[in-house]
Amino acid sequence: MTTENGEIRRPTIADREDEYRSRRRLLMISPARVDPFADGDQTPDHRLSTYKDIMLNQQLTKEQRALQAEIAERGKTGTLRMDSEVPTKRRRWDQPTTDVNGVKNDASTPAATPSTPSKRWGDDALTPSRPPSALTGASTPGSRSQWDDTPGRAKDPGATPGQSVRQWSETPHFAATPGRETGSSAFGGTPSARRNRWDETPHTERYGADTPGHGAGWAETPRADRTPGGVESIQDTPSSMVYGPGSTPSSIAAAAALAVKRRSRWDETPLKAGSTPGGLTPSQTPGSFTPSSAMGGITPGATPGGFNAASAFTPSGTTPTGLRAMAMATPNFGSAAITIPGAGIPMTPEQLQVYAWQKEIDDRNRPLTDEDLDELLPPGYKIMPPPAGYVPIRTPAHRLVATPTPMIGGTPMGFRIGTPDIGTTAGFGMNATGGNAAALGDMQPKGANLPMMRPDDLQYFDKLLQDVDEDTLPPEEARERKIMTFLLKIKNGTPPMRKSALRQITEKAREFGAGPLFKQILPLLMSPTLEDQERHLLVKVIDRILYKLDDLVRPFVHKILVVIEPLLIDEDYYARVEGREIISNLAKAAGLATMISTMRPDIDNMDEYVRNTTARAFAVVASALGIPSLLPFLKAVCKSKKSWQARHTGIKIVQQISILMGCAILPHLRSLVEIIEHGLVDEQQKVRTITALALAALAEAATPYGIESFDSVLEPLWRGIRTHRGKGLAAFLKAIGYLIPLMDAEYANYYTREVMLILIREFQSPDEEMKKIVLKVVKQCCATDGVEPDYIKSEILPPFFRSFWTQRMALDRRNYRQLVDTTVEIANKVGAADIISRIVDDLKDESEPYRKMVMETIEKVMSALGSTEVDARLEEQLIDGILYAFQEQSTEDAVMLIGFGTIVQSLGKRVKPYLPQICGTILWRLNNKSAKVRQQAADLISRIAGVMKVCQEEKLMGHLGVVLYEYLGEEYPEVLGSILGALKAIVNVIGMTKMTPPIKELLPRLTPILKNRHEKVEENCIDLVGRIADRGSEYVSSREWMRICFELLELLKAHKKSIRRATVNTFGYIAKAIGPHDVLATLLNNLKVQERQNRVCTTVAIAIVAETCSPFTVLPGLMNEYRVPELNVQNGVLKSLAFMFEYIGEMSKDYIYAVTPLLEDALMDRDLVHRQTAMTAVAHMALGVYGFGCEDALLHLLNVVWPNVLETSPHVIQAFMFCIEGLRVALGPNKVLQYCLQGLFHPARKVRDMMWKVYNTIYIGNQDGLVYGFPRIPDEQDHTYIRHELSYIL
């Protein structure tokens, strides 16, 4: 994959995902869940999520989404009211802002009205005062309401506080503290113009508080959004930048009144703990200003008017941007996140790559030190001092990663030496500058034999970059590091390294534990930079460890499903298969109850993506554990009254089960239909639609059985297609379309006629999905036995062609394919002529996609039905149309070519009058300057050569052969391959004697073409040479054939198997033509090459030569070659013998005694490959001589073969078992049984394993033949072992 800058980058999975599939990266790997089946009598760990917690969180999420949807809906309809004006007076939370007449109560409206409202708890009405006491004469104040105001401080501290007029009215004026200046009117009782925020602790809107010495807000919830200039900022020393050099603490109160109070937001990011807001130095004093790193080059004692700290640094919870963000310490994102130095923003994979490139460029372009120069230069050089007054020219370097110059108040900050962030792992934090910048490029983990790490691996494997003593690590960290090591080897290592790590992590899975393993593996699978190969390897790791962990995976089932379920909808087929396999193994390991309890909350999830993947996962669980075990759960879910999403997902599970399992649902078909049938009349449209689609899937899986199981749904389906429209109707029509083919003929005819009325009406539908379904249903109805051709001709064909056979339908590939298939199915019912006559004129349409669709339809119809119904007039139209369409094509599609050839072959002799015109067109196009046109013309010759032979146009073919011979100098390999294919077709039909040019001229012209390495040229050329060698070898000299033999040796290296197969067959033809000796000498010399594929093909060619020219012509030279003391040659001879005995079969009886000493020597060789190849040869020979009385030689070979029974190499074991199978057939099973009986109960397990493997093999092959060979065990006093009936001989 090429990036915008032109670099080559490996494509990731995220690059090819669409918007829907990319939602998987938004899913959260949930915490581990409680396993109710483990330690069920103990209290679950509070850190684990229970089923109750999950369902509660899901309910809260559902309510939140419902509320958001309602707000959005009200916003659209205009019923959502938003108060834009802030009331000037604070009011009670339950007091309306308008009076009973709808008049708004603002500051000018009196708060108190004469009317007395009804008494409520918390109202401002006071309890009536008690009468004065007789003793004191003073009245007791009335009881206060629980929502009354906090009393202000009275001038007379001993006085009883009086009642406020209103419980949230203005705070009363207070007495000034002695000795403090009153300064501003802000300290009076003037009410605040701002209203209280619901997220703040209720407080008084005044600066002076009840307790002397405290600023405003002493009773509030501590906040981080105080203005740094004001006194409210409790963590900052007052600065002269705000108050001025002459300010005194007593004047702070006056300045505080001018400061704007910021509101606290619950949803804003708090400051990092321990950091000074805005980078201000805590030691600032009122009289001076200490420059900090955040201020860059600001001069101490700067004029307050030139710089406003309140505007530059705002220590609120919101992350500042722009000028305020310059050089501020932003909270880190964690120790594992790689961030841009100085910005705190996590790096993207592209940025990490750029940093790696920058590191490499810096390393390569770094200045040479004196030590480097001493190593590079010979002795005798000395360092010259620079001339006096020399000033070097400093050109700023242009780096890949340019850092913008921070600006504060218009003054550049200048250069700073950054300090690494100690809190981050290995210094890879937001301040990874200076010395640690080089560490970004150091991707080699500290450890023995570990692969190189890529930049995007840092966040997962960064701990491996630390050089630590693993013996001193705690057990948890040591285990984590070990798992990281294995995973890095699997992900980035070489195949041997990967294989070893995969085996070790599998063997130690239970030792590591499920938690640490999945903690490392699952985040890797969620990585946005993951590639297909890496995902495949990690999924394989999960698959392997599932077998080992077994029931230990239960708490992590949901974590695994979150990662694996998206594979079920991946566009790659093999990824889907891998996902199904993992979930199947997970279900077997965790059990049905765990799977249901884990996935149950996702069934009615608000996110459709989660529901979709969950339904597919449940289908896999059903296929793994059996449909009957899941039926009770499905019945409950599909009838859920709590949410329609649950019903929808349950019915979708049934649909996915039928798609996944196919005809395996037949035993449970009636139960599945009964579970979902109520969904056809559900109140939710989506539920009705998915029910119809599920019924369609069930019917498709059950075809052609099971119509009786659908009896209960026919009536609601029938009513549904009459009442529904749009997508609902499409789903119902699809279900009907799959049910009609299951019916008997008379019912199918009736239902077809009824449903066709609706289908014809929907022919005009503009919906693309509806068109596809309508076409599919028409195809299914027309294929049913009970539908009459006359009905289709009169009722269906006219509107069908009028509505669907348009140019627009050819543009959509799915519509194109469905329309062609439906038209072909209709043609099968009504005949070819009726269809072809309606569309033949469209072969001359101006739209090429439409012409292509017409051509493909005619080709399929005529290949299936022939041309018997095509009359003379239609025949002329056809030839005229296909010639026009062939000449006007501009794409490299093979549709026109295949259609032309099929139509001409179908017409047969009837095409003879048109052949001159066709050949003239071909010859003219062979001379075209466009290579594509020449290639199509040559391909057409190979298609119609057979028809020209039938029409006896040999003269015309001879002329074409001469023209093609002249074009053998073609420079384009694709065109040259087509020309060779056309020559081959002409040679096949015209014969060697009548071929023009003569074979003796043609073959030498082909010899240099054999050197062309284009696959199409190689294949067609070797086929043509082989055909000539088979039928016309006498026309060419032996010297030319030998020259061709040497050229053919190079073709044995071809990658394409068909080329190698044609080559070895050609060796046989040539050997038959000129004798085997020269060819054999050439092939035996080729056994000495190093390339294995070449040697294997040579051995096959030797065997073919032996088969063609009789083995006695080859065997002496072959056995003599075995004496060459070279391993490759001897192995090649043995393999040639194996292939030869495989090819010659029964002829082996004449040569078995001749090769027995050679095979005996090979079977006793030290080399494993020698013995393996010799055993394969013995097996083929034994199968060939069965029944010909050669048991003595085979028994002798068995004695030499048998010691290999204890070999450990898999290839040798496979060859040994194959040899034993062959000897069992030739010698009988009891001979082999006598060899393995002695080891069946051997004390060594390895011996027993192999002996039982041999016994099981012969038992499977000859169970009945072993009876008389079983040992006879004598009876004991208490036991009888002899079965006399087994000794009967009939």
Secondary structure as GFF3:
##gff-version 3
##sequence-region A 1 1290
A	DSSP	alpha_helix	13	16	.	.	.	ID=ss1
A	DSSP	three_ten_helix	21	26	.	.	.	ID=ss2
A	DSSP	alpha_helix	51	77	.	.	.	ID=ss3
A	DSSP	three_ten_helix	185	187	.	.	.	ID=ss4
A	DSSP	alpha_helix	240	243	.	.	.	ID=ss5
A	DSSP	three_ten_helix	249	251	.	.	.	ID=ss6
A	DSSP	alpha_helix	252	258	.	.	.	ID=ss7
A	DSSP	three_ten_helix	277	279	.	.	.	ID=ss8
A	DSSP	three_ten_helix	304	306	.	.	.	ID=ss9
A	DSSP	alpha_helix	309	312	.	.	.	ID=ss10
A	DSSP	three_ten_helix	322	325	.	.	.	ID=ss11
A	DSSP	alpha_helix	349	365	.	.	.	ID=ss12
A	DSSP	alpha_helix	370	376	.	.	.	ID=ss13
A	DSSP	beta_strand	407	408	.	.	.	ID=ss14
A	DSSP	beta_strand	411	412	.	.	.	ID=ss15
A	DSSP	three_ten_helix	425	427	.	.	.	ID=ss16
A	DSSP	three_ten_helix	434	441	.	.	.	ID=ss17
A	DSSP	three_ten_helix	455	457	.	.	.	ID=ss18
A	DSSP	alpha_helix	458	461	.	.	.	ID=ss19
A	DSSP	three_ten_helix	462	465	.	.	.	ID=ss20
A	DSSP	three_ten_helix	470	472	.	.	.	ID=ss21
A	DSSP	alpha_helix	475	492	.	.	.	ID=ss22
A	DSSP	alpha_helix	495	507	.	.	.	ID=ss23
A	DSSP	alpha_helix	509	512	.	.	.	ID=ss24
A	DSSP	alpha_helix	514	525	.	.	.	ID=ss25
A	DSSP	alpha_helix	532	549	.	.	.	ID=ss26
A	DSSP	three_ten_helix	550	556	.	.	.	ID=ss27
A	DSSP	alpha_helix	557	564	.	.	.	ID=ss28
A	DSSP	three_ten_helix	565	569	.	.	.	ID=ss29
A	DSSP	alpha_helix	573	590	.	.	.	ID=ss30
A	DSSP	alpha_helix	592	603	.	.	.	ID=ss31
A	DSSP	alpha_helix	608	625	.	.	.	ID=ss32
A	DSSP	alpha_helix	627	638	.	.	.	ID=ss33
A	DSSP	alpha_helix	644	661	.	.	.	ID=ss34
A	DSSP	three_ten_helix	662	668	.	.	.	ID=ss35
A	DSSP	alpha_helix	669	676	.	.	.	ID=ss36
A	DSSP	three_ten_helix	677	681	.	.	.	ID=ss37
A	DSSP	alpha_helix	685	702	.	.	.	ID=ss38
A	DSSP	three_ten_helix	707	710	.	.	.	ID=ss39
A	DSSP	alpha_helix	711	723	.	.	.	ID=ss40
A	DSSP	alpha_helix	727	739	.	.	.	ID=ss41
A	DSSP	three_ten_helix	740	742	.	.	.	ID=ss42
A	DSSP	alpha_helix	745	762	.	.	.	ID=ss43
A	DSSP	alpha_helix	768	782	.	.	.	ID=ss44
A	DSSP	alpha_helix	789	791	.	.	.	ID=ss45
A	DSSP	pi_helix	792	796	.	.	.	ID=ss46
A	DSSP	alpha_helix	797	804	.	.	.	ID=ss47
A	DSSP	three_ten_helix	807	810	.	.	.	ID=ss48
A	DSSP	alpha_helix	813	830	.	.	.	ID=ss49
A	DSSP	alpha_helix	832	839	.	.	.	ID=ss50
A	DSSP	three_ten_helix	840	844	.	.	.	ID=ss51
A	DSSP	alpha_helix	848	865	.	.	.	ID=ss52
A	DSSP	alpha_helix	872	888	.	.	.	ID=ss53
A	DSSP	alpha_helix	895	907	.	.	.	ID=ss54
A	DSSP	three_ten_helix	908	914	.	.	.	ID=ss55
A	DSSP	alpha_helix	915	926	.	.	.	ID=ss56
A	DSSP	alpha_helix	931	950	.	.	.	ID=ss57
A	DSSP	alpha_helix	954	966	.	.	.	ID=ss58
A	DSSP	three_ten_helix	967	969	.	.	.	ID=ss59
A	DSSP	alpha_helix	973	990	.	.	.	ID=ss60
A	DSSP	alpha_helix	999	1006	.	.	.	ID=ss61
A	DSSP	three_ten_helix	1008	1011	.	.	.	ID=ss62
A	DSSP	alpha_helix	1015	1031	.	.	.	ID=ss63
A	DSSP	three_ten_helix	1033	1035	.	.	.	ID=ss64
A	DSSP	alpha_helix	1038	1051	.	.	.	ID=ss65
A	DSSP	alpha_helix	1057	1074	.	.	.	ID=ss66
A	DSSP	alpha_helix	1076	1086	.	.	.	ID=ss67
A	DSSP	alpha_helix	1092	1109	.	.	.	ID=ss68
A	DSSP	three_ten_helix	1111	1113	.	.	.	ID=ss69
A	DSSP	alpha_helix	1115	1121	.	.	.	ID=ss70
A	DSSP	alpha_helix	1127	1144	.	.	.	ID=ss71
A	DSSP	three_ten_helix	1145	1150	.	.	.	ID=ss72
A	DSSP	alpha_helix	1152	1163	.	.	.	ID=ss73
A	DSSP	alpha_helix	1168	1184	.	.	.	ID=ss74
A	DSSP	alpha_helix	1191	1201	.	.	.	ID=ss75
A	DSSP	three_ten_helix	1202	1206	.	.	.	ID=ss76
A	DSSP	alpha_helix	1210	1227	.	.	.	ID=ss77
A	DSSP	alpha_helix	1229	1237	.	.	.	ID=ss78
A	DSSP	alpha_helix	1245	1261	.	.	.	ID=ss79
A	DSSP	three_ten_helix	1264	1269	.	.	.	ID=ss80
A	DSSP	three_ten_helix	1284	1287	.	.	.	ID=ss81
###
